[in-house]
């Protein structure tokens, strides 16, 4: 089963690379303003997860620069996700708020909808 999952994961990554959307073009000032707005956001993911790919494609298409944390390949990120988010489920958007009360948002569609409303 691991071999099948590995092969499917590579197919997903190749298809994502081949069909990758172009980034939205903005002025430097507009992009800097957007980058500032999303500087306290992190996306926890597994590189080959189809729902994570969907979320990353949305970020790229809209030129949203958010820190990406591969929770499969990094034990520290995985533990952060489990300890603070409550479960190891990806994609997960971490929204760092002032005062330390972070918000953890799961599900690709919910993350995309949330980000669309923030753009």
Protein Blocks (a to p, Z undefined) as FASTA:
>chain_A
ZZmmmmmmmmmmmmmmmmoccdddddfklmmmmmmmmmmgccdddfklmklmmmmmmmmm
nopacddddfklpmklmmmmmmmnopacddddddddehhiacddehjklmmmmmmmmZZ
